């Protein structure tokens, strides 16, 4: 591990694209939400961080966003030579994005009652964020912002100053490349996926894979009963699943 980005809803996807453009194989939340094994391993990391972090991040040069941001001390202890980038966002804009995220979580929990994959994802997010990092903050934006700042303070306390960079996306390539000692790319800094569409796409694909398995189970039941109405409904469900999966995977 060479680069660790600390930041939540502060351009994690842009940082992932930037680090990959600089040649760093980068772990992001899009990988976490795809696999049950990843979600379970991050749950174990809360109590057994060093071995789980080494296993989860094996083969990666960098990591960004959550859930890695919740382990600054363990990441530094495991990879003491890694450079830490503290990615900042405008506080008001950050709160507006996080509040929309909380509203979305209400819906996702309801859908997760019948979709196992989504239930596992929301359970992980609740454990790390709503019942974890931001527990007790209620609807107070200042309380949330102070709690977020505490993660930056933890990194500052754990990591030597010459291994830390305070960074905003609008600063572009220069300070980041100088800090990482890599050449500055010719193209513009990637300000992409401001609505974290990549993560949403990965979640959608993961959920649709589960729906596909549920449809297959429904097919077996429908065929066993040989009920025409059930077969028609199943065909419509499978057709919808194929269309949605292809659109998300495109």
C-alpha positions in Angstrom: 0.0 0.0 0.0 1.5 3.3 -1.1 -1.4 5.9 -0.9 -4.3 6.1 1.5 -7.0 8.7 0.9 -9.1 9.8 3.9 -12.4 11.4 3.1 -16.1 10.6 3.0 -18.3 11.9 0.1 -15.4 14.2 -0.8 -14.6 13.1 -4.3 -13.6 9.5 -3.6 -14.5 8.4 -7.1 -12.5 11.3 -8.6 -9.5 10.4 -6.4 -9.8 6.7 -7.5 -9.7 7.7 -11.2 -6.8 10.1 -10.5 -4.7 7.6 -8.7 -5.4 5.0 -11.4 -4.3 7.4 -14.0 -1.1 7.9 -12.1 -0.5 4.1 -12.2 -1.8 3.1 -8.7 -4.1 0.1 -8.5 -6.8 1.6 -6.3 -9.3 0.0 -4.0 -12.7 1.8 -3.6 -16.1 1.2 -2.2 -17.3 -0.1 -5.6 -15.3 -3.2 -4.9 -16.7 -3.6 -1.4 -20.3 -3.7 -2.3 -20.0 -6.3 -5.1 -19.2 -9.3 -2.9 -20.6 -10.8 0.3 -17.1 -11.9 1.3 -15.9 -8.3 1.1 -18.7 -7.0 3.2 -18.2 -9.7 5.8 -14.4 -9.2 5.9 -14.8 -5.4 6.5 -17.1 -6.3 9.4 -14.4 -8.5 10.9 -11.9 -5.7 10.4 -13.6 -3.7 13.1 -12.0 -6.0 15.7 -9.2 -7.7 13.7 -8.0 -4.8 11.5 -4.4 -5.6 10.6 -4.8 -9.1 9.3 -8.1 -8.3 7.5 -6.6 -5.1 6.0 -3.6 -7.0 4.6 -5.9 -9.6 3.1 -8.5 -7.2 1.7 -6.0 -4.8 0.2 -3.5 -7.3 -1.1 -2.5 -6.4 -4.6 -3.6 -2.8 -4.4 -1.3 0.3 -4.3 -3.9 2.7 -3.0 -7.3 3.0 -1.3 -9.8 5.7 -1.1 -13.1 6.6 0.7 -15.0 4.2 2.9 -14.6 1.8 4.5 -10.8 2.2 4.5 -11.0 5.7 5.9 -12.2 4.3 9.2 -8.8 2.7 9.9 -6.2 5.4 9.7 -4.1 4.1 12.6 -4.2 0.5 11.5 -3.4 1.4 7.9 -0.3 3.4 9.0 0.8 0.7 11.4 0.5 -1.9 8.6 2.1 0.2 5.9 4.2 2.8 7.7 5.7 4.2 4.4 2.3 4.9 2.8 1.4 8.5 2.0 -1.9 9.8 3.3 -4.0 12.3 1.4 -6.7 14.0 3.5 -9.4 15.0 0.9 -11.5 17.9 2.0 -14.9 19.1 0.7 -16.9 22.3 1.2 -18.8 21.7 4.5 -22.2 22.9 3.3 -22.0 20.9 0.1 -20.8 17.9 2.1 -23.8 18.0 4.5 -26.3 18.4 1.6 -24.9 15.3 -0.1 -24.7 13.3 3.2 -28.3 14.3 4.1 -29.5 13.0 0.7 -27.6 9.8 1.3 -29.3 9.3 4.7 -32.7 9.8 3.0 -31.7 7.2 0.4 -30.8 4.7 3.1 -34.3 4.8 4.4 -35.6 3.4 1.1 -32.7 1.0 0.7 -33.4 -0.6 4.1 -37.0 -1.2 3.1 -36.0 -2.8 -0.2 -33.3 -4.8 1.6 -36.0 -6.7 3.6 -36.6 -8.8 0.5 -33.2 -8.4 -1.3 -30.4 -10.2 0.6 -27.5 -8.3 -1.2 -29.0 -4.9 -0.4 -29.6 -6.0 3.2 -26.0 -6.9 3.6 -24.8 -3.6 2.1 -27.1 -1.4 4.2 -26.2 -3.4 7.3 -22.5 -2.7 6.6 -23.1 1.0 6.0 -25.2 1.3 9.2 -22.5 -0.4 11.2 -19.7 1.8 10.0 -21.6 5.1 9.6 -25.0 5.7 11.1 -24.5 3.5 14.2 -20.8 3.9 14.2 -18.9 6.9 13.0 -21.8 9.3 13.2 -23.8 7.7 16.0 -25.7 10.3 18.1 -25.3 13.1 15.6 -29.0 13.2 14.7 -29.9 15.8 12.1 -27.3 18.3 13.3 -25.0 19.2 10.4 -22.3 20.7 12.7 -22.2 17.5 14.8 -21.7 15.4 11.6 -19.0 17.8 10.4 -17.1 17.7 13.7 -17.3 13.9 13.7 -15.9 13.8 10.2 -13.1 16.2 11.1 -12.1 13.7 13.9 -11.1 11.2 11.3 -8.7 13.7 9.8 -7.4 14.5 13.3 -6.8 10.8 13.9 -4.8 10.6 10.7 -2.8 13.7 11.6 -2.0 12.2 15.0 -1.0 8.8 13.6 1.0 9.7 10.5 4.2 11.8 10.3 3.6 15.3 8.8 5.9 14.6 5.8 3.6 11.7 4.9 0.4 13.8 4.9 -1.2 16.0 2.3 -4.2 18.2 2.9 -5.9 18.3 -0.5 -8.9 19.6 -2.4 -9.9 18.4 -5.8 -9.9 21.9 -7.2 -6.2 22.1 -6.6 -5.6 19.7 -9.5 -2.6 17.5 -10.3 0.3 19.6 -9.1 0.2 19.2 -5.3 -0.9 15.6 -5.5 1.8 14.6 -8.0 4.5 16.6 -6.1 3.5 14.8 -2.9 3.6 11.3 -4.5 6.7 12.1 -6.5 5.1 11.1 -9.9 5.0 13.0 -13.2 2.0 15.3 -13.8 -0.4 13.9 -16.5 -1.1 15.9 -19.6 -4.9 15.8 -19.3 -7.1 17.5 -16.8 -7.7 16.3 -13.2 -10.7 13.9 -13.3 -13.7 15.5 -11.7 -16.0 12.6 -12.3 -19.0 10.8 -10.8 -20.1 13.7 -8.5 -23.2 11.6 -7.7 -21.0 8.5 -7.2 -22.7 6.8 -10.2 -20.0 4.1 -10.3 -20.8 2.9 -6.8 -24.5 3.1 -7.6 -23.9 1.1 -10.7 -21.9 -1.6 -8.8 -24.6 -1.8 -6.1 -27.3 -2.1 -8.9 -25.4 -4.9 -10.6 -24.9 -6.8 -7.4 -28.6 -6.5 -6.5 -29.6 -7.5 -10.0 -27.4 -10.6 -9.7 -29.4 -11.5 -6.6 -32.7 -10.9 -8.4 -31.5 -13.2 -11.1 -31.0 -16.0 -8.6 -34.4 -15.3 -7.1 -35.9 -15.4 -10.6 -34.2 -18.8 -11.2 -35.7 -20.1 -8.0 -39.1 -18.7 -9.1 -38.7 -20.5 -12.4 -38.2 -23.8 -10.7 -41.3 -23.2 -8.6 -43.4 -22.1 -11.6 -42.4 -25.0 -13.7 -43.1 -27.4 -10.8 -46.6 -26.0 -10.6 -46.9 -25.5 -14.4 -49.2 -22.5 -13.9 -49.5 -20.4 -17.0 -50.0 -17.1 -15.1 -46.9 -17.8 -13.1 -44.9 -18.6 -16.2 -46.0 -15.3 -17.8 -45.1 -13.3 -14.7 -41.7 -15.0 -14.5 -41.0 -14.3 -18.2 -41.7 -10.6 -17.6 -39.5 -10.5 -14.5 -36.6 -12.2 -16.3 -37.0 -9.9 -19.3 -36.9 -6.8 -17.0 -33.9 -8.2 -15.2 -32.0 -8.7 -18.5 -32.8 -5.2 -19.7 -31.7 -3.5 -16.4 -28.5 -5.6 -16.1 -27.4 -4.8 -19.6 -28.0 -1.1 -19.1 -26.1 -1.0 -15.8 -23.3 -3.1 -17.2 -22.9 -1.0 -20.4 
